[in-house]
């Protein structure tokens, strides 16, 4: 079905009067009313200037984006701050008119404002002051009731400090001053507010269309998130007690997600992959999360386990991002698990996250979860790392990941449906690894001799500096040296502060800084008694590519599933083990 929108410019009075047919609603997911006194002052002064210039053209106030919801209400997506302020302005004008002697002008404009603010009897035009044409339902906003009371009574508390009251008080002061100083222009001012000030209402055929329009028009960085919509949907399905509990849960989850450098929006996104896996959905086209969750009238959002599952997903990211331990979750204390997860955070895209979330959600309560999780993570890392090193694109793993997601639901030892990689090609690519894979490779190597997590802030250190003296390698071309400097054999992970101190010095000079490192790989390098040149880089290239292949094979590379890995994964030969030990003794790994 084609998307439709209606755009018809209207005066303030014309637009607000449509609230008699379709009441204006500021929905739960909107942010609280937040216009400042400066914005109120600017609006008022602009209207005054327009009046004093006796301008015959109209005055444009902006757009209002809305759609008609299932209850026949005008649900405002964009422009809620503007339309709320206009209601407050008209109510303040009405209060001023009420205090004046009832001349023809006063009676006329009172009638026009009544038509724009309240419901009226269709035959007698009698006003029902208890029934306003706008209602704010913003979640947890105590101002909703204040706004309603202001429109009904025209009164505010003497000590009221909420935005509705402060702005209404400011409007009354500005109006009083203007009416006193410019009595002849005052009624023209009201006329202009009602009939010369123009709004551009954009009415969409659905919430999705309205939100799309809003995102296109809005350049203030305050666009509504899908999570805002989900919050309102869940909230509206609960009873009074449930709403109180839900808001507490949501706020706690929101705060903790922010502290973990995540967001509720991202948690819903990760959770979508889990739900898709339960449905055996292997489609490589990822739907937008609002489109996904809106299926079947948002039924997935209304299930009782949603908030609990989102909280569980967050626990995973608290461990990964904040490096904390979760009470009663022994796996979060397992250094090997935390090391593999840390390596995965340097994988060049987010596709690794989805199977990890699914595995954790599905099996975290299993008796042998810790052991299974570690094997799964190693297998996942081996498969993803090898394929990205050879083909550094998303498409190298996308189809396999979507299949793996569904296979995880079937078994804690899932089938990995990825094509095999050429071991020789992998070894060749490791030596001159793509820049997006270097941090991941260095982490894998570093954790073979590291008993804890690497420091959070580290940089890729070039052992032979990127800037060297040309006379240092008289028998080699500049291009040859430059190429070798960027090989994996010339790189280690090194703390940022120490790296700054070490600078671009040569190996012997930098070894003093290496000795202070908490990275065991660098400490080993500090004990190397040889100098560092092109031959050392070439030798380390070979050693690293050999060792990395052994590690990835040991973790399950090119094995169809984890159980097969246990029985058939290659065991390093005595020669290979000797090679690794020799490399370590020289400080090369």
C-alpha positions as CSV (number, residue, x, y, z in Angstrom):
1,X,0.0,0.0,0.0
2,X,1.3,3.4,-1.0
3,X,2.3,5.8,1.8
4,X,0.1,8.9,2.0
5,X,0.5,12.2,3.8
6,X,-1.7,15.4,3.9
7,X,-0.1,18.8,4.1
8,X,-2.4,21.9,4.4
9,X,-1.2,25.1,5.9
10,X,-3.6,26.3,8.6
11,X,-3.9,29.2,11.0
12,X,-3.3,28.4,14.7
13,X,-7.1,28.7,15.3
14,X,-7.9,26.4,12.3
15,X,-5.4,23.8,13.4
16,X,-6.3,23.7,17.1
17,X,-10.0,23.5,16.3
18,X,-9.4,20.2,14.6
19,X,-8.9,18.9,18.1
20,X,-12.7,18.9,18.5
21,X,-12.8,16.0,16.0
22,X,-9.5,14.3,16.7
23,X,-8.1,15.3,20.1
24,X,-4.4,16.2,20.2
25,X,-2.3,13.7,22.1
26,X,1.3,14.0,23.2
27,X,2.2,10.3,23.4
28,X,3.9,8.5,26.2
29,X,7.2,8.1,24.3
30,X,7.7,11.8,23.8
31,X,10.1,13.7,26.0
32,X,8.8,16.1,28.7
33,X,7.9,19.7,27.8
34,X,11.2,21.6,27.8
35,X,10.9,25.0,26.2
36,X,13.0,27.6,28.0
37,X,12.1,31.1,29.0
38,X,14.3,32.3,26.2
39,X,12.3,30.4,23.6
40,X,9.0,31.7,25.1
41,X,10.4,35.3,25.0
42,X,11.5,34.9,21.4
43,X,8.1,33.5,20.2
44,X,6.3,36.4,22.0
45,X,8.6,39.1,20.7
46,X,8.4,37.8,17.1
47,X,4.6,38.0,17.2
48,X,4.8,41.5,18.7
49,X,7.2,42.6,16.0
50,X,4.9,41.1,13.3
51,X,2.0,43.0,14.8
52,X,3.8,46.3,15.1
53,X,5.0,46.1,11.5
54,X,1.4,45.8,10.4
55,X,2.5,43.1,8.0
56,X,-0.3,41.8,5.8
57,X,1.5,38.5,5.0
58,X,1.2,35.5,7.2
59,X,3.7,34.6,10.0
60,X,5.0,31.0,9.7
61,X,5.4,29.2,13.0
62,X,6.7,25.8,11.8
63,X,5.5,22.3,11.2
64,X,3.4,19.8,13.2
65,X,3.8,16.1,12.3
66,X,1.1,13.8,13.5
67,X,-0.9,10.7,12.5
68,X,-4.3,9.5,13.5
69,X,-3.9,6.6,16.0
70,X,-6.3,3.6,16.5
71,X,-8.3,5.7,18.9
72,X,-9.0,8.5,16.4
73,X,-6.6,10.9,18.2
74,X,-4.0,13.1,16.6
75,X,-0.8,11.7,18.0
76,X,1.9,14.3,17.7
77,X,5.3,13.0,16.5
78,X,7.0,16.4,16.0
79,X,6.0,19.9,17.1
80,X,4.9,19.0,20.6
81,X,6.9,21.7,22.2
82,X,5.5,24.3,19.8
83,X,1.9,23.3,20.1
84,X,2.1,23.0,23.9
85,X,3.5,26.6,24.0
86,X,0.7,27.9,21.8
87,X,-2.0,26.3,24.0
88,X,-0.3,28.0,27.0
89,X,-0.2,31.3,25.2
90,X,-3.8,31.2,24.2
91,X,-4.8,30.3,27.8
92,X,-2.9,33.2,29.1
93,X,-4.6,35.5,26.6
94,X,-8.0,34.1,27.6
95,X,-7.2,34.8,31.2
96,X,-6.3,38.4,30.4
97,X,-9.5,38.9,28.3
98,X,-11.5,37.5,31.2
99,X,-10.2,40.2,33.5
100,X,-11.1,43.0,31.1
101,X,-14.4,44.8,30.6
102,X,-16.4,42.8,28.1
103,X,-16.4,44.9,24.9
104,X,-17.3,43.6,21.5
105,X,-13.6,42.9,20.9
106,X,-13.2,41.0,24.2
107,X,-16.3,39.0,23.5
108,X,-15.2,38.2,20.0
109,X,-11.7,37.0,20.9
110,X,-12.9,35.1,23.9
111,X,-15.2,33.1,21.7
112,X,-12.4,32.4,19.2
113,X,-10.0,31.2,21.8
114,X,-12.7,29.0,23.5
115,X,-13.2,27.3,20.1
116,X,-9.5,26.6,20.0
117,X,-9.0,25.3,23.5
118,X,-12.1,23.4,24.7
119,X,-14.9,21.2,23.6
120,X,-18.2,23.0,23.0
121,X,-21.8,22.0,22.6
122,X,-22.6,21.7,18.9
123,X,-25.9,23.5,19.2
124,X,-25.3,26.1,21.9
125,X,-21.5,26.6,21.7
126,X,-21.5,26.3,25.5
127,X,-17.9,25.6,26.6
128,X,-16.9,22.6,28.7
129,X,-13.8,23.9,30.4
130,X,-13.0,20.5,31.8
131,X,-12.5,19.0,28.3
132,X,-9.4,20.5,26.6
133,X,-8.5,19.7,23.0
134,X,-5.0,18.5,24.0
135,X,-3.7,15.9,26.4
136,X,-0.1,15.1,27.4
137,X,0.6,11.5,28.4
138,X,4.4,11.7,28.6
139,X,5.5,8.9,30.7
140,X,6.4,9.7,34.3
141,X,5.9,13.4,33.7
142,X,4.1,15.0,36.7
143,X,3.7,18.0,34.5
144,X,0.9,16.3,32.5
145,X,-1.6,17.0,35.3
146,X,-0.2,20.5,35.7
147,X,-0.7,21.3,32.0
148,X,-4.2,20.1,32.1
149,X,-5.0,22.1,35.3
150,X,-3.6,25.3,33.7
151,X,-5.8,24.9,30.6
152,X,-8.9,24.2,32.7
153,X,-8.5,26.8,35.4
154,X,-5.9,29.3,34.2
155,X,-4.2,29.2,37.6
156,X,-0.8,28.0,38.7
157,X,0.8,27.4,42.1
158,X,2.7,30.4,43.6
159,X,5.8,28.2,44.1
160,X,5.4,26.0,41.0
161,X,8.7,25.5,39.2
162,X,7.8,23.1,36.4
163,X,8.2,24.2,32.8
164,X,4.5,24.5,32.2
165,X,3.9,26.8,35.1
166,X,7.1,28.9,34.5
167,X,6.3,29.4,30.9
168,X,2.6,30.2,31.6
169,X,3.6,32.7,34.2
170,X,6.0,34.3,31.8
171,X,3.3,34.5,29.1
172,X,0.9,36.2,31.5
173,X,3.6,38.8,32.5
174,X,4.4,39.5,28.9
175,X,0.8,39.8,27.9
176,X,0.0,42.1,30.9
177,X,2.9,44.4,30.0
178,X,2.0,44.5,26.3
179,X,-1.7,45.2,26.9
180,X,-0.8,48.0,29.3
181,X,1.8,49.6,27.0
182,X,0.0,49.0,23.6
183,X,-3.7,48.9,24.3
184,X,-4.6,49.7,20.7
185,X,-2.4,46.9,19.3
186,X,-3.3,44.3,21.8
187,X,-6.4,43.1,20.0
188,X,-4.5,43.0,16.7
189,X,-1.9,40.9,18.5
190,X,-4.5,38.4,19.5
191,X,-6.0,38.4,15.9
192,X,-2.5,37.7,14.5
193,X,-1.9,34.8,16.9
194,X,-5.1,33.2,16.1
195,X,-5.5,33.9,12.4
196,X,-2.3,35.3,10.9
197,X,0.2,32.9,12.4
198,X,0.4,29.9,10.2
199,X,1.4,26.3,11.0
200,X,2.1,23.5,8.5
201,X,0.4,20.4,9.8
202,X,1.7,17.2,8.1
203,X,-0.7,14.3,8.8
204,X,0.7,10.9,8.0
205,X,-1.2,7.6,7.4
206,X,0.7,5.7,10.1
207,X,3.1,6.1,12.9
208,X,6.0,4.7,10.8
209,X,5.4,7.3,8.1
210,X,5.1,10.1,10.7
211,X,8.4,9.0,12.3
212,X,10.1,8.9,9.0
213,X,9.0,12.4,8.1
214,X,10.1,13.5,11.6
215,X,13.5,12.1,11.1
216,X,13.8,13.8,7.8
217,X,12.7,17.2,9.1
218,X,14.4,17.1,12.4
219,X,18.0,18.4,12.6
220,X,18.3,18.9,16.4
221,X,19.6,15.5,17.3
222,X,16.5,14.6,19.3
223,X,14.9,12.1,17.0
224,X,12.7,9.6,18.8
225,X,14.3,6.2,19.0
226,X,12.6,2.9,18.4
227,X,13.1,2.1,22.1
228,X,11.0,5.1,23.0
229,X,8.1,3.6,21.0
230,X,8.7,0.2,22.6
231,X,8.6,1.7,26.1
232,X,5.3,3.3,25.4
233,X,3.8,0.1,23.9
234,X,4.8,-2.0,26.9
235,X,3.8,0.6,29.4
236,X,0.3,0.9,27.9
237,X,-0.4,-2.8,28.3
238,X,0.3,-2.9,32.0
239,X,-2.0,-2.2,35.0
240,X,-1.2,0.5,37.5
241,X,1.2,-1.7,39.7
242,X,2.8,-3.1,36.6
243,X,3.5,0.3,35.2
244,X,5.3,1.4,38.4
245,X,7.5,-1.8,38.4
246,X,8.2,-1.5,34.6
247,X,9.3,2.1,34.8
248,X,11.8,1.2,37.6
249,X,13.1,-1.7,35.5
250,X,13.4,0.4,32.4
251,X,15.3,3.2,34.2
252,X,17.7,0.8,35.8
253,X,18.3,-1.0,32.5
254,X,18.8,2.3,30.7
255,X,21.3,3.6,33.3
256,X,23.3,0.3,33.3
257,X,23.3,0.1,29.5
258,X,24.6,3.6,29.3
259,X,27.3,2.7,31.8
260,X,28.3,-0.3,29.7
261,X,28.6,1.9,26.6
262,X,25.5,0.3,25.2
263,X,21.8,1.4,25.0
264,X,18.4,-0.1,25.4
265,X,18.0,0.4,21.7
266,X,21.1,-1.9,21.1
267,X,19.8,-4.4,23.6
268,X,16.5,-4.7,21.6
269,X,18.6,-5.1,18.5
270,X,20.7,-8.0,19.9
271,X,17.5,-9.6,21.3
272,X,15.9,-9.5,17.8
273,X,18.6,-11.9,16.6
274,X,17.8,-14.3,19.4
275,X,14.1,-14.2,18.6
276,X,14.8,-14.6,14.9
277,X,17.0,-17.7,15.7
278,X,14.1,-19.1,17.7
279,X,12.0,-18.7,14.5
280,X,14.7,-20.3,12.4
281,X,14.9,-17.1,10.4
282,X,18.1,-17.4,8.3
283,X,17.4,-14.5,6.0
284,X,20.5,-12.4,5.5
285,X,18.5,-9.2,5.1
286,X,18.2,-7.7,8.6
287,X,14.9,-6.0,9.3
288,X,14.7,-2.7,11.1
289,X,13.9,-3.3,14.7
290,X,10.7,-1.3,14.7
291,X,9.5,-3.2,11.7
292,X,10.4,-6.5,13.3
293,X,8.8,-5.9,16.7
294,X,5.7,-4.3,15.3
295,X,4.7,-7.6,13.7
296,X,1.5,-9.1,15.0
297,X,0.6,-6.0,16.9
298,X,3.9,-5.9,18.8
299,X,3.2,-9.3,20.4
300,X,6.9,-10.0,21.2
301,X,7.1,-6.8,23.3
302,X,4.2,-7.9,25.5
303,X,5.7,-11.2,26.6
304,X,6.6,-11.3,30.3
305,X,10.2,-12.3,29.8
306,X,11.2,-9.4,27.6
307,X,12.7,-7.2,30.4
308,X,14.4,-10.1,32.1
309,X,16.0,-11.2,28.8
310,X,17.2,-7.7,28.0
311,X,18.7,-7.6,31.4
312,X,20.5,-10.9,30.8
313,X,21.9,-9.6,27.5
314,X,23.2,-6.6,29.3
315,X,25.1,-8.8,31.8
316,X,27.1,-10.1,28.9
317,X,28.1,-6.6,27.8
318,X,28.9,-5.5,31.3
319,X,31.5,-8.3,31.4
320,X,32.8,-7.5,27.9
321,X,32.8,-3.7,28.0
322,X,33.3,-2.9,31.7
323,X,35.5,-6.0,32.5
324,X,33.5,-6.7,35.6
325,X,32.4,-10.0,37.3
326,X,28.7,-10.7,37.6
327,X,27.5,-12.2,40.9
328,X,26.4,-15.8,40.7
329,X,27.8,-16.1,37.1
330,X,31.0,-18.1,37.4
331,X,31.8,-17.8,33.7
332,X,32.4,-14.0,34.2
333,X,35.4,-14.9,36.4
334,X,36.9,-17.2,33.8
335,X,40.0,-15.4,32.4
336,X,40.1,-17.5,29.2
337,X,36.5,-16.6,28.4
338,X,37.2,-13.0,29.0
339,X,40.3,-13.1,26.9
340,X,38.5,-14.6,23.9
341,X,35.6,-12.1,24.3
342,X,38.2,-9.3,24.4
343,X,39.8,-10.6,21.2
344,X,36.3,-10.7,19.6
345,X,35.8,-7.0,20.4
346,X,38.6,-6.3,17.9
347,X,36.8,-8.2,15.1
348,X,36.2,-5.7,12.4
349,X,32.4,-5.8,12.4
350,X,29.5,-6.7,14.8
351,X,28.5,-10.0,13.3
352,X,30.3,-11.9,16.1
353,X,27.9,-10.4,18.7
354,X,24.7,-12.0,17.5
355,X,25.7,-15.7,17.9
356,X,27.4,-14.8,21.2
357,X,24.2,-13.2,22.6
358,X,22.1,-16.1,21.3
359,X,24.4,-18.7,22.9
360,X,24.5,-16.9,26.2
361,X,20.7,-16.3,26.4
362,X,20.0,-19.9,25.4
363,X,22.4,-21.8,27.7
364,X,23.6,-19.5,30.5
365,X,21.7,-21.6,33.0
366,X,23.2,-24.9,31.9
367,X,25.2,-26.8,34.4
368,X,28.3,-27.0,32.2
369,X,27.8,-23.6,30.6
370,X,31.3,-22.3,31.4
371,X,33.1,-25.1,29.6
372,X,30.7,-25.1,26.6
373,X,30.8,-21.3,26.3
374,X,34.6,-21.2,26.1
375,X,34.7,-23.9,23.4
376,X,32.0,-22.2,21.4
377,X,33.8,-18.8,21.6
378,X,37.1,-20.2,20.6
379,X,35.5,-22.0,17.6
380,X,33.6,-18.8,16.6
381,X,36.7,-16.7,16.8
382,X,38.8,-19.2,14.8
383,X,36.2,-19.4,12.1
384,X,35.5,-15.6,11.9
385,X,39.1,-14.5,12.2
386,X,40.4,-16.8,9.5
387,X,37.8,-15.8,7.0
388,X,38.2,-12.1,7.6
389,X,42.0,-12.3,7.4
390,X,41.6,-13.9,3.9
391,X,38.6,-11.9,2.8
392,X,38.2,-8.7,4.8
393,X,34.5,-8.1,4.0
394,X,31.2,-8.6,5.8
395,X,30.0,-11.0,3.1
396,X,32.7,-13.4,4.0
397,X,30.7,-14.5,7.1
398,X,27.2,-13.1,6.9
399,X,25.4,-16.1,5.5
400,X,27.3,-18.4,7.9
401,X,26.4,-16.3,10.9
402,X,22.7,-16.3,10.2
403,X,22.8,-20.1,9.8
404,X,24.9,-20.5,13.0
405,X,22.3,-18.4,15.0
406,X,19.6,-20.9,14.3
407,X,21.9,-23.9,14.8
408,X,22.7,-22.6,18.3
409,X,19.1,-22.9,19.3
410,X,19.2,-26.6,18.3
411,X,22.3,-27.6,20.2
412,X,25.0,-26.2,22.6
413,X,27.4,-27.8,20.2
414,X,26.2,-26.2,17.0
415,X,27.1,-26.9,13.4
416,X,29.3,-24.3,11.9
417,X,28.2,-24.0,8.2
418,X,31.2,-22.1,6.8
419,X,33.3,-23.0,3.8
420,X,36.9,-24.2,4.6
421,X,39.8,-21.8,4.2
422,X,43.1,-22.5,2.6
423,X,45.7,-22.8,5.3
424,X,48.5,-21.7,3.0
425,X,46.6,-18.6,1.9
426,X,45.8,-17.8,5.5
427,X,49.5,-18.0,6.5
428,X,50.4,-15.7,3.6
429,X,47.7,-13.2,4.4
430,X,48.7,-13.1,8.1
431,X,52.2,-11.8,7.3
432,X,50.8,-8.7,5.7
433,X,47.5,-8.6,7.5
434,X,44.8,-6.1,6.5
435,X,44.9,-3.1,8.9
436,X,41.4,-4.0,10.2
437,X,42.7,-7.4,11.4
438,X,46.0,-6.4,13.1
439,X,44.6,-5.7,16.6
440,X,42.7,-9.0,16.6
441,X,45.7,-11.0,15.5
442,X,48.0,-9.3,18.1
443,X,45.5,-10.1,20.8
444,X,45.4,-13.7,19.9
445,X,49.1,-13.9,20.0
446,X,49.4,-11.9,23.2
447,X,46.9,-14.0,25.1
448,X,49.0,-17.2,24.6
449,X,51.4,-15.8,27.3
450,X,49.1,-13.4,29.1
451,X,47.5,-14.4,32.5
452,X,45.1,-11.4,32.6
453,X,43.3,-9.0,30.3
454,X,45.4,-6.7,28.2
455,X,45.5,-3.0,29.3
456,X,42.5,-1.1,27.9
457,X,44.5,1.6,26.2
458,X,47.2,0.1,24.0
459,X,48.5,1.0,20.5
460,X,50.1,-1.0,17.8
461,X,53.8,-0.6,18.3
462,X,56.2,-0.9,15.3
463,X,59.3,-2.5,16.7
464,X,61.3,-1.2,13.8
465,X,60.0,2.4,13.7
466,X,57.9,3.6,10.8
467,X,60.4,6.4,10.4
468,X,63.9,5.1,9.9
469,X,67.3,6.4,8.6
470,X,67.8,5.3,5.1
471,X,71.5,4.6,5.7
472,X,70.5,2.0,8.3
473,X,69.5,-0.4,5.5
474,X,71.9,0.5,2.6
475,X,71.4,-2.8,0.7
476,X,67.5,-2.5,0.7
477,X,65.2,-0.3,-1.3
478,X,63.0,2.2,0.6
479,X,59.9,0.4,-0.6
480,X,61.1,-3.0,0.6
481,X,61.8,-1.6,4.1
482,X,58.5,0.2,4.2
483,X,56.6,-2.9,3.3
484,X,58.3,-5.0,5.9
485,X,57.8,-2.3,8.6
486,X,54.1,-2.9,8.1
487,X,54.2,-6.7,8.4
488,X,52.7,-8.4,11.4
489,X,56.2,-9.6,12.4
490,X,57.1,-6.0,13.3
491,X,54.1,-5.3,15.5
492,X,53.1,-5.8,19.1
493,X,50.5,-4.4,21.4
494,X,52.0,-1.7,23.7
495,X,50.5,0.6,26.3
496,X,49.7,4.0,24.9
497,X,51.7,6.0,27.6
498,X,54.7,3.8,27.3
499,X,54.5,4.0,23.5
500,X,54.6,7.7,23.7
501,X,57.8,7.6,25.8
502,X,59.4,5.0,23.6
503,X,58.8,7.2,20.5
504,X,60.4,6.4,17.3
505,X,63.7,5.1,18.8
506,X,65.4,2.0,17.6
507,X,65.1,-1.4,19.3
508,X,67.8,-1.2,21.8
509,X,66.7,2.2,23.0
510,X,63.0,1.2,23.2
511,X,63.8,-2.0,25.2
512,X,63.9,0.2,28.4
513,X,60.3,1.1,27.8
514,X,59.4,-2.4,27.0
515,X,60.6,-3.6,30.4
516,X,57.8,-1.5,32.0
517,X,55.0,-3.1,30.0
518,X,52.3,-5.2,31.5
519,X,52.0,-7.0,28.2
520,X,53.9,-10.3,28.5
521,X,54.6,-10.4,24.8
522,X,56.4,-7.0,25.1
523,X,58.2,-8.1,28.3
524,X,59.6,-11.1,26.4
525,X,60.7,-8.8,23.7
526,X,62.6,-6.6,26.2
527,X,64.8,-9.6,27.0
528,X,65.8,-10.2,23.4
529,X,69.6,-9.8,23.2
530,X,69.8,-9.4,19.5
531,X,69.2,-6.2,17.5
532,X,66.1,-5.8,15.4
533,X,66.2,-5.5,11.7
534,X,64.6,-6.8,8.5
535,X,65.7,-10.4,9.0
536,X,64.1,-10.5,12.5
537,X,60.8,-9.2,11.0
538,X,60.8,-11.9,8.3
539,X,61.6,-14.6,10.8
540,X,58.8,-13.4,13.1
541,X,56.4,-13.2,10.2
542,X,56.9,-16.9,9.6
543,X,56.7,-17.8,13.3
544,X,53.5,-15.8,13.8
545,X,51.8,-17.2,10.8
546,X,52.7,-20.8,11.9
547,X,51.7,-20.3,15.5
548,X,48.4,-18.5,14.6
549,X,47.4,-21.4,12.3
550,X,48.2,-23.9,15.0
551,X,46.0,-21.9,17.5
552,X,43.1,-21.5,15.1
553,X,43.2,-25.2,14.1
554,X,43.3,-26.1,17.8
555,X,40.2,-24.0,18.4
556,X,38.3,-25.7,15.5
557,X,39.1,-24.0,12.2
558,X,37.8,-26.0,9.2
559,X,36.0,-28.4,11.5
560,X,32.2,-28.7,10.8
561,X,31.2,-28.6,14.5
562,X,32.6,-28.3,18.0
563,X,32.2,-32.0,18.9
564,X,34.2,-33.0,15.9
565,X,36.9,-30.5,16.9
566,X,37.4,-32.3,20.2
567,X,38.2,-35.6,18.4
568,X,39.9,-34.5,15.2
569,X,41.5,-31.1,15.7
570,X,45.2,-31.3,14.9
571,X,47.6,-31.5,17.8
572,X,50.8,-29.5,17.4
573,X,53.8,-31.7,16.5
574,X,56.9,-31.9,18.6
575,X,58.7,-29.8,16.0
576,X,55.9,-27.2,16.0
577,X,56.0,-27.0,19.8
578,X,59.8,-26.6,19.8
579,X,59.4,-23.8,17.3
580,X,56.9,-22.0,19.5
581,X,59.1,-22.4,22.6
582,X,62.1,-21.1,20.6
583,X,60.1,-18.1,19.5
584,X,59.0,-17.3,23.0
585,X,62.6,-17.6,24.4
586,X,63.7,-15.0,21.8
587,X,60.9,-12.7,22.8
588,X,59.4,-13.0,19.4
589,X,55.9,-14.0,20.6
